[in-house]
Amino acid sequence: MALRDHFQPPSHGESFLSSWATRIADALNDRWLPREYLAEEHTHAGTQLEIDVATFEASHDATVARLAEGDTPAPPWTPPPARVRTALAVPDAFEVRVLSDTGGATLVGVIELVSPANKDRPEQRRAFAAKCAGLLHQGVSVVVLDVVTTRGHNLHNDIAALVGADGALMPADAHLYGAAYRPLVRGEETLVDVWCERCEVGAPLPVLPLRLRGDLFVPVDFESTYQEACRRRRIPER
């Protein structure tokens, strides 16, 4: 099945990305991941400030409980006024996280499906690229797929520039693509391996490598999972 354009009205591209992330996680768990690894989809759009509020409320409830048991509270402290208050760019996430349960749950890989909002404004593009670069700096492998047709920016080039992989830059007009990044250490040198392929509407999608540990890789088969996501959404073949 060739790639469609899921981002022109009246399509709901974000909803399709969420479904696709689930299909990718299922395929990894069913076919490729060893038993000590687990893939989980994780999606959200916009900020998650409600989580902060819930955390604050839980902390407040715990404090009240301690005081009821006779604990002496620490004296209150108020910080000085902030020098600047500005908008914080929080990138949308349509992703699959791969965890290892060896020695506790450890994040080893992330598959990012780019959303229109990730490419919308300069601050959102910077936030997405910084997120991916930060994962690589922590030793987490990253795979990115961008099939968003309504925005013309190449986020892979932003990521490559942040991690010093200038040799992996793609042409400026490569707006649809897949890329994989593997951080590694050889001797005293920290390196990153990069794979990147151009994508096109009407063409099959690539298979890209996701490193779990050392030289252990699993394939991320975007084409077969895309077909399954389309089938689940009753999108007919052409």
N, CA, C and O of each residue as an XYZ file, in Angstrom:
952
protein
N       0.844     -1.196      0.000
C       0.000      0.000      0.000
C       0.877      1.243      0.000
O       1.754      1.392      0.851
N       0.643      2.118     -0.940
C       1.437      3.337     -1.032
C       0.984      4.351      0.019
O      -0.172      4.360      0.441
N       1.925      5.203      0.427
C       1.633      6.239      1.420
C       0.585      7.207      0.896
O       0.669      7.669     -0.242
N      -0.407      7.512      1.734
C      -1.426      8.513      1.404
C      -1.070      9.843      2.072
O      -0.145      9.931      2.880
N      -1.820     10.852      1.714
C      -1.738     12.152      2.379
C      -2.852     12.205      3.422
O      -4.026     12.335      3.076
N      -2.482     12.104      4.691
C      -3.464     12.052      5.777
C      -3.679     13.403      6.451
O      -4.342     13.473      7.486
N      -3.133     14.477      5.883
C      -3.140     15.747      6.599
C      -3.884     16.856      5.873
O      -3.844     18.008      6.304
N      -4.559     16.531      4.782
C      -5.392     17.514      4.109
C      -6.827     17.374      4.627
O      -7.317     16.255      4.779
N      -7.507     18.496      4.899
C      -8.898     18.420      5.352
C      -9.737     17.620      4.353
O      -9.509     17.726      3.148
N     -10.704     16.819      4.825
C     -11.181     16.731      6.213
C     -10.518     15.629      7.027
O     -11.074     15.200      8.038
N      -9.332     15.154      6.610
C      -8.656     14.082      7.342
C      -8.244     14.553      8.730
O      -8.050     15.746      8.965
N      -8.114     13.602      9.638
C      -7.654     13.879     11.006
C      -6.323     13.163     11.201
O      -6.265     12.054     11.732
N      -5.250     13.829     10.756
C      -3.947     13.196     10.741
C      -3.444     12.785     12.098
O      -2.832     11.726     12.235
N      -3.692     13.613     13.127
C      -3.204     13.286     14.470
C      -3.841     12.006     14.990
O      -3.173     11.195     15.631
N      -5.125     11.819     14.718
C      -5.791     10.592     15.140
C      -5.168      9.380     14.462
O      -4.979      8.339     15.092
N      -4.849      9.515     13.172
C      -4.212      8.401     12.469
C      -2.829      8.122     13.043
O      -2.453      6.958     13.183
N      -2.066      9.148     13.376
C      -0.742      8.950     13.969
C      -0.839      8.182     15.280
O      -0.012      7.313     15.556
N      -1.841      8.498     16.085
C      -2.027      7.787     17.352
C      -2.283      6.304     17.113
O      -1.704      5.451     17.785
N      -3.156      6.001     16.149
C      -3.437      4.609     15.818
C      -2.195      3.918     15.266
O      -1.936      2.758     15.587
N      -1.438      4.610     14.452
C      -0.228      4.035     13.856
C       0.810      3.719     14.933
O       1.469      2.681     14.871
N       0.959      4.596     15.907
C       1.900      4.325     16.994
C       1.545      3.022     17.712
O       2.433      2.249     18.071
N       0.263      2.780     17.918
C      -0.167      1.535     18.549
C       0.207      0.332     17.705
O       0.664     -0.682     18.232
N       0.014      0.437     16.384
C       0.346     -0.678     15.497
C       1.850     -0.953     15.504
O       2.263     -2.112     15.441
N       2.668      0.087     15.578
C       4.124     -0.095     15.631
C       4.513     -0.807     16.920
O       5.317     -1.739     16.898
N       3.943     -0.370     18.048
C       4.245     -1.015     19.326
C       3.826     -2.484     19.301
O       4.566     -3.351     19.767
N       2.650     -2.759     18.763
C       2.178     -4.146     18.691
C       3.121     -5.004     17.850
O       3.457     -6.121     18.242
N       3.549     -4.492     16.701
C       4.419     -5.264     15.820
C       5.760     -5.564     16.492
O       6.278     -6.675     16.381
N       6.315     -4.579     17.183
C       7.586     -4.813     17.876
C       7.424     -5.871     18.970
O       8.256     -6.770     19.096
N       6.362     -5.762     19.754
C       6.153     -6.723     20.844
C       5.866     -8.124     20.318
O       6.335     -9.110     20.887
N       5.105     -8.217     19.248
C       4.694     -9.528     18.733
C       5.795    -10.229     17.945
O       5.871    -11.458     17.955
N       6.650     -9.466     17.264
C       7.542    -10.093     16.287
C       9.020     -9.948     16.581
O       9.797    -10.833     16.221
N       9.441     -8.869     17.221
C      10.861     -8.562     17.203
C      11.523     -8.425     18.561
O      12.685     -8.808     18.703
N      10.850     -7.907     19.550
C      11.530     -7.600     20.808
C      11.749     -8.853     21.650
O      10.833     -9.662     21.800
N      12.960     -9.028     22.206
C      13.170    -10.085     23.196
C      12.258     -9.862     24.406
O      11.724     -8.771     24.605
N      12.094    -10.912     25.205
C      11.119    -10.864     26.294
C      11.434     -9.793     27.334
O      10.532     -9.308     28.017
N      12.704     -9.422     27.458
C      13.054     -8.417     28.465
C      12.825     -6.986     27.986
O      13.175     -6.033     28.682
N      12.239     -6.835     26.804
C      11.935     -5.506     26.268
C      10.432     -5.376     26.030
O       9.739     -6.362     25.779
N       9.948     -4.142     26.114
C       8.534     -3.869     25.882
C       8.387     -2.537     25.163
O       9.019     -1.548     25.533
N       7.554     -2.518     24.139
C       7.242     -1.275     23.420
C       5.880     -0.765     23.859
O       4.920     -1.531     23.945
N       5.800      0.533     24.138
C       4.550      1.158     24.566
C       4.333      2.443     23.775
O       5.242      3.264     23.650
N       3.124      2.614     23.241
C       2.804      3.872     22.567
C       2.579      4.960     23.614
O       2.094      4.691     24.713
N       2.936      6.175     23.260
C       2.763      7.323     24.154
C       2.399      8.514     23.287
O       3.202      8.948     22.461
N       1.207      9.043     23.463
C       0.774     10.166     22.637
C       0.173     11.257     23.507
O      -0.536     10.985     24.476
N       0.465     12.477     23.146
C      -0.224     13.627     23.732
C      -0.040     14.818     22.815
O       0.972     14.931     22.122
N      -1.010     15.695     22.814
C      -0.955     16.922     22.022
C      -1.076     18.106     22.960
O      -1.962     18.137     23.814
N      -0.189     19.084     22.806
C      -0.230     20.263     23.667
C       0.455     20.012     24.995
O       1.199     19.044     25.155
N       0.194     20.900     25.949
C       0.846     20.815     27.249
C       0.218     19.737     28.109
O      -0.870     19.244     27.815
N       0.923     19.375     29.185
C       0.417     18.403     30.141
C       0.375     19.027     31.542
O       0.728     18.386     32.533
N      -0.062     20.285     31.603
C      -0.058     20.987     32.879
C      -0.980     20.329     33.893
O      -0.773     20.478     35.097
N      -2.008     19.593     33.423
C      -2.891     18.941     34.361
C      -2.146     17.917     35.208
O      -2.537     17.650     36.344
N      -1.069     17.337     34.661
C      -0.268     16.388     35.427
C       0.433     17.111     36.573
O       0.505     16.594     37.687
N       0.949     18.311     36.294
C       1.591     19.087     37.345
C       0.593     19.429     38.453
O       0.933     19.355     39.634
N      -0.627     19.800     38.083
C      -1.639     20.120     39.085
C      -1.941     18.895     39.931
O      -2.042     19.001     41.153
N      -2.086     17.734     39.303
C      -2.365     16.512     40.049
C      -1.221     16.188     41.000
O      -1.445     15.770     42.136
N       0.013     16.384     40.524
C       1.167     16.129     41.388
C       1.151     17.055     42.588
O       1.409     16.626     43.713
N       0.843     18.346     42.349
C       0.785     19.306     43.447
C      -0.278     18.901     44.462
O      -0.044     18.945     45.669
N      -1.454     18.503     43.959
C      -2.531     18.130     44.871
C      -2.170     16.899     45.692
O      -2.496     16.820     46.876
N      -1.482     15.920     45.051
C      -1.075     14.730     45.784
C      -0.059     15.079     46.860
O      -0.110     14.553     47.972
N       0.877     15.985     46.515
C       1.866     16.413     47.491
C       1.205     17.131     48.657
O       1.576     16.926     49.813
N       0.209     17.985     48.346
C      -0.508     18.714     49.389
C      -1.225     17.734     50.328
O      -1.188     17.898     51.547
N      -1.876     16.718     49.752
C      -2.586     15.737     50.579
C      -1.626     14.985     51.482
O      -1.951     14.698     52.633
N      -0.434     14.661     50.963
C       0.549     13.948     51.776
C       1.040     14.828     52.921
O       1.261     14.345     54.031
N       1.212     16.129     52.647
C       1.648     17.050     53.697
C       0.599     17.155     54.799
O       0.938     17.134     55.982
N      -0.667     17.268     54.421
C      -1.744     17.336     55.401
C      -1.757     16.082     56.269
O      -1.967     16.165     57.479
N      -1.534     14.924     55.654
C      -1.526     13.673     56.406
C      -0.380     13.641     57.411
O      -0.554     13.176     58.538
N       0.803     14.138     57.005
C       1.949     14.149     57.920
C       1.695     15.082     59.103
O       2.028     14.760     60.243
N       1.100     16.249     58.815
C       0.809     17.187     59.888
C      -0.192     16.586     60.876
O      -0.094     16.810     62.083
N      -1.147     15.827     60.356
C      -2.138     15.191     61.234
C      -1.478     14.184     62.161
O      -1.986     13.915     63.250
N      -0.347     13.626     61.738
C       0.367     12.660     62.568
C       1.359     13.336     63.509
O       2.067     12.658     64.252
N       1.415     14.661     63.484
C       2.253     15.377     64.435
C       3.596     15.822     63.906
O       4.409     16.327     64.680
N       3.869     15.660     62.618
C       5.141     16.108     62.067
C       5.217     17.633     62.101
O       4.200     18.310     61.951
N       6.426     18.176     62.300
C       6.646     19.613     62.268
C       6.986     20.032     60.845
O       7.962     19.536     60.281
N       6.198     20.942     60.243
C       6.480     21.318     58.849
C       7.727     22.177     58.742
O       8.081     22.894     59.678
N       8.394     22.101     57.591
C       9.517     22.983     57.319
C       8.998     24.405     57.168
O       7.876     24.604     56.702
N       9.789     25.390     57.550
C       9.324     26.779     57.405
C       9.109     27.104     55.934
O       9.877     26.654     55.084
N       8.081     27.876     55.624
C       7.814     28.208     54.218
C       8.911     29.087     53.647
O       9.521     29.893     54.351
N       9.143     28.915     52.375
C      10.140     29.717     51.677
C       9.566     30.170     50.359
O       8.997     29.368     49.619
N       9.708     31.449     50.052
C       9.185     32.011     48.815
C      10.339     32.521     47.974
O      11.134     33.325     48.460
N      10.458     32.081     46.730
C      11.550     32.559     45.883
C      11.307     34.004     45.466
O      10.175     34.484     45.522
N      12.353     34.693     45.051
C      12.159     36.042     44.514
C      11.413     35.964     43.193
O      11.345     34.897     42.583
N      10.852     37.081     42.742
C      10.144     37.068     41.456
C      11.050     36.605     40.320
O      12.233     36.943     40.280
N      10.488     35.834     39.404
C      11.256     35.384     38.238
C      11.670     36.578     37.387
O      10.932     37.557     37.273
N      12.852     36.488     36.794
C      13.313     37.573     35.942
C      12.487     37.655     34.668
O      12.195     38.749     34.185
N      12.111     36.506     34.122
C      11.355     36.467     32.873
C      10.302     35.372     32.975
O      10.570     34.300     33.517
N       9.130     35.632     32.465
C       8.116     34.597     32.242
C       7.782     34.600     30.759
O       7.350     35.613     30.209
N       7.987     33.451     30.119
C       7.781     33.380     28.674
C       7.096     32.070     28.317
O       7.047     31.145     29.128
N       6.575     31.995     27.115
C       5.895     30.789     26.670
C       6.889     29.635     26.542
O       8.016     29.824     26.084
N       6.468     28.458     26.946
C       7.286     27.260     26.855
C       6.738     26.375     25.748
O       5.576     25.970     25.787
N       7.573     26.075     24.764
C       7.153     25.203     23.665
C       7.205     23.758     24.130
O       8.271     23.254     24.484
N       6.059     23.092     24.130
C       5.964     21.687     24.513
C       5.579     20.898     23.267
O       4.448     21.014     22.795
N       6.496     20.098     22.724
C       6.178     19.413     21.461
C       5.121     18.334     21.642
O       5.102     17.622     22.645
N       4.229     18.228     20.633
C       3.322     17.085     20.591
C       4.142     15.804     20.546
O       5.275     15.798     20.064
N       3.565     14.725     21.047
C       4.255     13.438     21.022
C       3.320     12.373     20.475
O       2.263     12.107     21.047
N       3.715     11.770     19.371
C       3.090     10.560     18.848
C       4.247      9.583     18.691
O       4.904      9.551     17.651
N       4.489      8.803     19.708
C       5.730      8.055     19.764
C       5.527      6.669     20.358
O       4.511      6.374     20.987
N       6.527      5.837     20.133
C       6.609      4.519     20.757
C       7.883      4.497     21.582
O       8.962      4.812     21.080
N       7.757      4.128     22.841
C       8.908      4.020     23.720
C       9.235      2.553     23.940
O       8.347      1.749     24.225
N      10.497      2.207     23.811
C      10.946      0.831     24.031
C      11.740      0.801     25.321
O      12.724      1.523     25.483
N      11.292     -0.056     26.246
C      11.870     -0.139     27.580
C      12.514     -1.499     27.801
O      12.021     -2.514     27.309
N      13.603     -1.516     28.533
C      14.231     -2.753     28.980
C      13.953     -2.918     30.463
O      14.111     -1.971     31.234
N      13.535     -4.127     30.874
C      13.275     -4.350     32.299
C      14.452     -5.010     32.991
O      14.316     -5.482     34.120
N      15.609     -5.054     32.334
C      16.811     -5.592     32.960
C      17.361     -4.569     33.952
O      17.842     -3.506     33.557
N      17.287     -4.893     35.230
C      17.748     -3.960     36.257
C      16.829     -2.778     36.445
O      17.286     -1.704     36.836
N      15.535     -2.943     36.177
C      14.580     -1.835     36.281
C      14.233     -1.302     34.909
O      14.997     -1.459     33.957
N      13.075     -0.670     34.812
C      12.615     -0.160     33.517
C      13.543      0.955     33.025
O      13.668      1.997     33.668
N      14.185      0.727     31.889
C      15.134      1.680     31.311
C      14.730      1.978     29.874
O      14.506      1.063     29.081
N      14.640      3.249     29.547
C      14.313      3.652     28.187
C      15.526      3.420     27.292
O      16.609      3.938     27.563
N      15.341      2.629     26.210
C      16.451      2.346     25.300
C      16.205      2.870     23.894
O      17.155      3.041     23.130
N      14.953      3.128     23.535
C      14.669      3.597     22.193
C      13.351      4.342     22.115
O      12.426      4.064     22.878
N      13.266      5.289     21.190
C      12.042      6.060     20.967
C      11.819      6.187     19.463
O      12.733      6.535     18.715
N      10.593      5.901     19.034
C      10.190      6.080     17.640
C       9.228      7.259     17.597
O       8.159      7.212     18.206
N       9.599      8.306     16.888
C       8.814      9.531     16.830
C       8.091      9.636     15.491
O       8.719      9.588     14.434
N       6.769      9.779     15.542
C       5.977     10.107     14.360
C       5.716     11.610     14.387
O       5.003     12.101     15.263
N       6.279     12.327     13.450
C       6.188     13.785     13.433
C       4.741     14.205     13.179
O       4.066     13.640     12.318
N       4.270     15.200     13.933
C       2.934     15.754     13.761
C       3.029     17.128     13.095
O       4.105     17.726     13.079
N       1.924     17.638     12.545
C       1.964     18.988     11.965
C       2.429     20.042     12.964
O       3.155     20.966     12.597
N       2.013     19.909     14.232
C       2.408     20.908     15.228
C       3.916     20.914     15.468
O       4.478     21.963     15.783
N       4.582     19.770     15.328
C       6.030     19.717     15.514
C       6.763     20.572     14.485
O       7.881     21.017     14.743
N       6.155     20.810     13.323
C       6.791     21.553     12.237
C       6.196     22.948     12.064
O       6.557     23.664     11.130
N       5.292     23.335     12.953
C       4.472     24.522     12.722
C       5.247     25.818     12.870
O       5.271     26.632     11.947
N       5.882     26.022     14.019
C       6.543     27.288     14.315
C       7.997     27.036     14.714
O       8.336     25.929     15.133
N       8.853     28.039     14.592
C      10.266     27.826     14.920
C      10.485     27.271     16.326
O      11.331     26.398     16.520
N       9.729     27.771     17.309
C       9.938     27.291     18.677
C       9.531     25.830     18.832
O      10.148     25.093     19.601
N       8.487     25.405     18.100
C       8.084     24.000     18.157
C       9.113     23.109     17.455
O       9.394     22.001     17.912
N       9.662     23.588     16.361
C      10.695     22.819     15.655
C      11.938     22.676     16.517
O      12.538     21.602     16.570
N      12.330     23.758     17.196
C      13.500     23.688     18.068
C      13.246     22.719     19.229
O      14.128     21.950     19.610
N      12.039     22.768     19.781
C      11.729     21.896     20.917
C      11.776     20.424     20.514
O      12.284     19.590     21.263
N      11.248     20.102     19.332
C      11.270     18.713     18.883
C      12.700     18.238     18.633
O      13.084     17.155     19.074
N      13.482     19.047     17.929
C      14.865     18.663     17.639
C      15.675     18.528     18.922
O      16.479     17.606     19.054
N      15.468     19.444     19.872
C      16.196     19.376     21.143
C      15.805     18.138     21.929
O      16.650     17.522     22.579
N      14.527     17.767     21.877
C      14.075     16.550     22.557
C      14.804     15.326     22.002
O      15.307     14.504     22.768
N      14.861     15.203     20.678
C      15.516     14.053     20.066
C      17.019     14.049     20.352
O      17.593     13.006     20.667
N      17.649     15.214     20.239
C      19.077     15.296     20.536
C      19.351     14.958     21.995
O      20.339     14.292     22.303
N      18.470     15.418     22.904
C      18.640     15.094     24.314
C      18.569     13.595     24.576
O      19.328     13.078     25.396
N      17.662     12.885     23.888
C      17.587     11.436     24.028
C      18.884     10.785     23.569
O      19.392      9.881     24.232
N      19.425     11.234     22.443
C      20.679     10.671     21.954
C      21.820     10.918     22.927
O      22.663     10.044     23.130
N      21.855     12.089     23.526
C      22.904     12.404     24.499
C      22.800     11.520     25.740
O      23.787     11.330     26.451
N      21.604     10.978     26.005
C      21.412     10.067     27.125
C      21.656      8.609     26.737
O      21.488      7.715     27.567
N      22.052      8.358     25.480
C      22.310      7.005     25.033
C      21.095      6.269     24.527
O      21.138      5.050     24.362
N      19.995      6.989     24.271
C      18.751      6.385     23.791
C      18.711      6.486     22.267
O      18.899      7.567     21.708
N      18.467      5.360     21.599
C      18.346      5.371     20.149
C      17.025      6.026     19.734
O      16.028      5.932     20.450
N      17.024      6.677     18.593
C      15.854      7.425     18.128
C      15.596      7.089     16.660
O      16.524      6.993     15.857
N      14.318      6.912     16.327
C      13.874      6.781     14.939
C      12.793      7.832     14.717
O      11.890      7.974     15.540
N      12.877      8.565     13.618
C      11.918      9.627     13.296
C      11.309      9.339     11.927
O      12.024      9.031     10.974
N       9.992      9.442     11.838
C       9.312      9.359     10.545
C       8.452     10.600     10.376
O       7.651     10.936     11.247
N       8.626     11.277      9.250
C       7.880     12.505      8.957
C       7.137     12.310      7.646
O       7.743     12.287      6.575
N       5.810     12.169      7.740
C       4.971     12.071      6.531
C       3.957     13.218      6.500
O       2.914     13.108      5.856
N       4.264     14.313      7.194
C       3.376     15.475      7.247
C       3.538     16.283      5.967
O       4.616     16.807      5.688
N       2.478     16.380      5.204
C       2.526     17.053      3.903
C       2.191     18.541      3.960
O       2.416     19.265      2.990
N       1.658     18.996      5.084
C       1.172     20.374      5.159
C       2.199     21.343      5.731
O       1.907     22.533      5.854
N       3.378     20.875      6.077
C       4.453     21.733      6.561
C       5.722     21.351      5.816
O       5.958     20.169      5.564
N       6.544     22.335      5.460
C       7.678     22.068      4.588
C       9.037     22.115      5.231
O       9.994     22.532      4.580
N       9.172     21.707      6.479
C      10.466     21.801      7.157
C      11.040     20.408      7.388
O      10.290     19.458      7.611
N      12.368     20.277      7.335
C      13.040     19.007      7.579
C      13.622     19.006      8.995
O      14.667     19.609      9.239
N      12.952     18.338      9.914
C      13.401     18.277     11.311
C      14.640     17.406     11.465
O      15.433     17.614     12.383
N      14.812     16.436     10.580
C      16.028     15.616     10.648
C      17.276     16.485     10.534
O      18.251     16.267     11.253
N      17.251     17.467      9.637
C      18.413     18.342      9.491
C      18.680     19.127     10.766
O      19.835     19.380     11.108
N      17.621     19.515     11.472
C      17.798     20.213     12.746
C      18.454     19.297     13.778
O      19.360     19.713     14.500
N      17.989     18.048     13.842
C      18.561     17.084     14.790
C      20.025     16.816     14.446
O      20.888     16.826     15.324
N      20.302     16.575     13.154
C      21.671     16.291     12.731
C      22.604     17.440     13.076
O      23.739     17.212     13.494
N      22.139     18.672     12.907
C      22.975     19.826     13.237
C      23.268     19.885     14.732
O      24.377     20.239     15.133
N      22.285     19.542     15.558
C      22.486     19.599     17.005
C      23.478     18.553     17.497
O      24.197     18.791     18.468
N      23.526     17.396     16.836
C      24.434     16.335     17.288
C      25.718     16.283     16.467
O      26.524     15.368     16.635
N      25.913     17.255     15.583
C      27.155     17.338     14.820
C      27.259     16.347     13.686
O      28.365     15.995     13.275
N      26.121     15.884     13.167
C      26.132     14.915     12.062
C      25.887     15.633     10.745
O      24.933     15.324     10.031
N      26.747     16.590     10.424
C      26.535     17.397      9.226
C      26.584     16.556      7.954
O      25.967     16.914      6.950
N      27.309     15.446      7.988
C      27.395     14.599      6.810
C      26.099     13.881      6.486
O      25.966     13.301      5.409
N      25.129     13.912      7.413
C      23.852     13.229      7.207
C      22.745     14.180      6.795
O      21.586     13.772      6.721
N      23.070     15.446      6.524
C      22.042     16.403      6.143
C      21.384     15.984      4.832
O      22.048     15.487      3.922
N      20.079     16.191      4.749
C      19.315     15.871      3.555
C      19.062     17.141      2.749
O      19.211     18.238      3.287
N      18.681     17.028      1.470
C      18.339     18.222      0.688
C      17.215     19.002      1.358
O      16.344     18.423      2.007
N      17.243     20.305      1.196
C      16.261     21.165      1.862
C      14.833     20.853      1.431
O      13.896     21.103      2.189
N      14.651     20.315      0.234
C      13.297     20.023     -0.228
C      12.825     18.626      0.155
O      11.760     18.194     -0.285
N      13.602     17.913      0.971
C      13.192     16.584      1.447
C      12.289     16.774      2.663
O      12.760     16.749      3.800
N      11.024     16.959      2.426
C      10.092     17.268      3.506
C       9.465     16.023      4.112
O       8.930     16.082      5.219
N       9.521     14.895      3.407
C       9.028     13.622      3.923
C      10.203     12.656      3.961
O      10.923     12.512      2.973
N      10.400     11.997      5.090
C      11.615     11.199      5.260
C      11.484     10.309      6.495
O      10.596     10.490      7.327
N      12.382      9.357      6.583
C      12.576      8.583      7.800
C      14.045      8.622      8.154
O      14.899      8.640      7.268
N      14.350      8.636      9.446
C      15.740      8.693      9.890
C      15.894      7.907     11.186
O      14.987      7.870     12.017
N      17.058      7.280     11.343
C      17.368      6.528     12.561
C      18.728      6.975     13.073
O      19.638      7.265     12.296
N      18.849      7.025     14.389
C      20.067      7.517     15.039
C      20.464      6.525     16.134
O      19.648      6.143     16.974
N      21.717      6.126     16.106
C      22.235      5.204     17.110
C      23.440      5.833     17.805
O      24.488      5.984     17.176
N      23.327      6.205     19.081
C      24.485      6.721     19.811
C      25.374      5.563     20.262
O      24.873      4.501     20.632
N      26.662      5.763     20.231
C      27.583      4.710     20.662
C      28.905      5.323     21.092
O      29.214      6.472     20.777
N      29.674      4.527     21.817
C      30.996      4.938     22.281
C      32.009      3.932     21.745
O      31.858      2.727     21.946
N      33.025      4.417     21.073
C      34.128      3.598     20.591
C      35.407      4.153     21.185
O      35.844      5.250     20.838
N      36.008      3.377     22.092
C      37.174      3.884     22.797
C      36.787      5.066     23.660
O      35.949      4.941     24.554
N      37.384      6.202     23.401
C      37.067      7.417     24.151
C      36.211      8.382     23.329
O      35.999      9.528     23.727
N      35.723      7.909     22.185
C      34.981      8.787     21.287
C      33.495      8.468     21.336
O      33.098      7.307     21.235
N      32.678      9.499     21.490
C      31.222      9.361     21.435
C      30.763      9.664     20.018
O      31.084     10.711     19.455
N      29.993      8.716     19.442
C      29.623      8.804     18.036
C      28.118      8.642     17.886
O      27.426      8.267     18.833
N      27.626      8.925     16.700
C      26.236      8.638     16.361
C      26.191      8.127     14.931
O      26.688      8.777     14.011
N      25.588      6.955     14.751
C      25.325      6.418     13.417
C      23.975      6.946     12.949
O      23.029      7.017     13.734
N      23.883      7.312     11.687
C      22.653      7.898     11.146
C      22.264      7.169      9.865
O      23.094      6.953      8.981
N      21.005      6.798      9.781
C      20.408      6.293      8.547
C      19.275      7.250      8.170
O      18.521      7.680      9.042
N      19.147      7.580      6.915
C      18.031      8.445      6.509
C      17.596      8.086      5.092
O      18.416      7.792      4.222
N      16.291      8.119      4.891
C      15.710      7.806      3.586
C      14.587      8.790      3.297
O      13.804      9.155      4.174
N      14.538      9.195      2.067
C      13.468     10.087      1.630
C      12.183      9.289      1.423
O      12.233      8.148      0.963
N      11.040      9.872      1.756
C       9.730      9.244      1.552
C       8.929     10.076      0.559
O       9.200     11.260      0.354
N       7.939      9.434     -0.052
C       7.084     10.135     -1.011
C       5.666      9.606     -0.901
O       5.457      8.412     -0.688
N       4.692     10.496     -1.046
C       3.307     10.063     -1.156
C       3.186      9.216     -2.423
O       3.652      9.613     -3.491
N       2.564      8.060     -2.296
C       2.426      7.151     -3.422
C       3.484      6.072     -3.477
O       3.430      5.199     -4.344
N       4.463      6.112     -2.557
C       5.542      5.121     -2.533
C       5.513      4.354     -1.214
O       4.970      4.851     -0.227
N       6.092      3.142     -1.180
C       6.163      2.392      0.080
C       7.050      3.107      1.091
O       7.895      3.929      0.737
N       6.834      2.770      2.358
C       7.600      3.356      3.455
C       8.804      2.479      3.800
O       8.803      1.285      3.500
N       9.826      3.056      4.424
C      11.057      2.299      4.672
C      10.993      1.424      5.915
O      10.098      1.553      6.751
N      11.969      0.533      6.008
C      12.277     -0.188      7.246
C      13.547      0.436      7.801
O      14.555      0.526      7.099
N      13.507      0.874      9.073
C      14.660      1.532      9.686
C      15.098      0.779     10.930
O      14.275      0.127     11.573
N      16.386      0.854     11.288
C      16.895      0.103     12.437
C      16.711      0.849     13.755
O      16.886      2.065     13.833
N      16.352      0.087     14.790
C      16.296      0.621     16.153
C      17.236     -0.216     17.013
O      17.038     -1.421     17.164
N      18.252      0.419     17.572
C      19.214     -0.288     18.421
C      18.648     -0.442     19.830
O      18.145      0.517     20.415
N      18.735     -1.658     20.366
C      18.321     -1.914     21.737
C      19.499     -1.812     22.697
O      19.430     -1.119     23.712
N      20.568     -2.503     22.368
C      21.807     -2.425     23.159
C      22.948     -2.904     22.280
O      22.756     -3.764     21.420
N      24.138     -2.351     22.493
C      25.299     -2.797     21.735
C      25.013     -2.840     20.250
O      24.649     -1.837     19.636
N      25.188     -4.042     19.677
C      24.908     -4.242     18.265
C      23.619     -5.028     18.041
O      23.442     -5.638     16.986
N      22.710     -5.018     19.035
C      21.417     -5.684     18.899
C      20.393     -4.683     18.363
O      20.056     -3.705     19.030
N      19.906     -4.946     17.150
C      18.933     -4.073     16.488
C      17.639     -4.839     16.238
O      17.630     -6.067     16.159
N      16.547     -4.086     16.116
C      15.292     -4.631     15.603
C      14.826     -3.713     14.474
O      15.119     -2.517     14.489
N      14.097     -4.267     13.489
C      13.602     -3.421     12.398
C      12.309     -2.719     12.787
O      11.441     -3.303     13.435
N      12.194     -1.476     12.388
C      10.943     -0.735     12.513
C      10.332     -0.704     11.117
O      10.750      0.074     10.259
N       9.347     -1.552     10.906
C       8.751     -1.734      9.582
C       7.568     -0.778      9.445
O       6.438     -1.114      9.801
N       7.839      0.393      8.934
C       6.784      1.389      8.813
C       5.730      0.977      7.788
O       4.553      1.297      7.955
N       6.135      0.274      6.732
C       5.184     -0.071      5.682
C       4.115     -1.044      6.183
O       2.924     -0.802      5.984
N       4.520     -2.136      6.826
C       3.526     -3.117      7.273
C       2.639     -2.562      8.382
O       1.445     -2.859      8.423
N       3.208     -1.761      9.281
C       2.386     -1.172     10.349
C       1.457     -0.106      9.794
O       0.351      0.082     10.301
N       1.900      0.592      8.755
C       1.033      1.569      8.085
C      -0.153      0.862      7.444
O      -1.287      1.331      7.545
N       0.100     -0.246      6.794
C      -0.984     -1.008      6.185
C      -1.999     -1.457      7.234
O      -3.208     -1.392      7.012
N      -1.491     -1.914      8.381
C      -2.396     -2.361      9.440
C      -3.192     -1.188     10.007
O      -4.381     -1.333     10.290
N      -2.550     -0.022     10.178
C      -3.273      1.150     10.673
C      -4.362      1.561      9.694
O      -5.463      1.924     10.108
N      -4.066      1.509      8.402
C      -5.082      1.844      7.396
C      -6.227      0.840      7.432
O      -7.391      1.225      7.323
N      -5.907     -0.442      7.584
C      -6.958     -1.455      7.645
C      -7.867     -1.223      8.836
O      -9.089     -1.321      8.723
N      -7.269     -0.916      9.978
C      -8.065     -0.663     11.184
C      -8.946      0.555     11.036
O     -10.032      0.601     11.614
N      -8.508      1.541     10.275
C      -9.292      2.749     10.045
C     -10.183      2.645      8.806
O     -10.806      3.628      8.403
N     -10.242      1.472      8.213
C     -11.103      1.205      7.036
C     -10.760      2.133      5.876
O     -11.641      2.613      5.163
N      -9.465      2.374      5.704
C      -9.003      3.165      4.574
C      -8.718      2.185      3.440
O      -7.804      1.369      3.565
N      -9.459      2.234      2.350
C      -9.330      1.231      1.296
C      -8.014      1.393      0.529
O      -7.468      2.491      0.422
N      -7.526      0.278      0.002
C      -6.363      0.328     -0.879
C      -6.759      0.942     -2.211
O      -7.903      0.834     -2.652
N      -5.789      1.586     -2.836
C      -6.066      2.187     -4.150
C      -5.438      1.334     -5.242
O      -5.552      1.662     -6.423
